[in-house]
């Protein structure tokens, strides 16, 4: 029975040879760019809301539901989340579900490269990181959720122990650089820009696509 017949019979068709990427919405732009650049037409993307990061405990059931919903319709499923504040629980859930996920504690690590990020851990524990997505969405994901739009006097309480803002740039965009500098100024932090590109995300998806 072909996919059309399955659809007409009310059954979900299996996408032969297709891989489903279940990803954090904050990575959508980067994943789509990598798909286009490498002609990975056999990779489908399903994004979960980026704001789940505000409540890491909600990531695990959301990923589990998405995996179970897609099971049997793809040749394989890959979860494009790092640990993301779940304390190892997301990895355990993925093992239970029989799917793999991106290595690393968070996207700042895999964009920098997990090995390179770990090597800086002892000297950068006072750094606050932003990616392209977080620079674009700084107000929605940092400023407003922390109440700084209403109570700017809380800034030093939240960020008093930080010394610098590190902007991990995935693309070369002068407008984003200007915005990132402004974010650092608003937080009262020194500014550093690093051109990381897609880091381990690119090499990980390369391996997934090659299977």
Secondary structure, 3 states (H helix, E strand, C coil): CCHHHHHHCCCCCCEEEEEEEEEEHHHHHHHHHHHHHHCCCCEEEEEECHHHHHHCHHHHHHHHHHHHHHCCCEEEEEEECCCCCCCCHHHHHHHHHCCEECCCCCHHHHHHCHHHHHHCCCCCCCEEEECHHHHHCHHHHHHCCCCCCCCHHHHHHHHCCCCEEEEEECCCCHHHHHHHHHHHHHHCCEEEEEECCCHHHHHHHHHHHHC
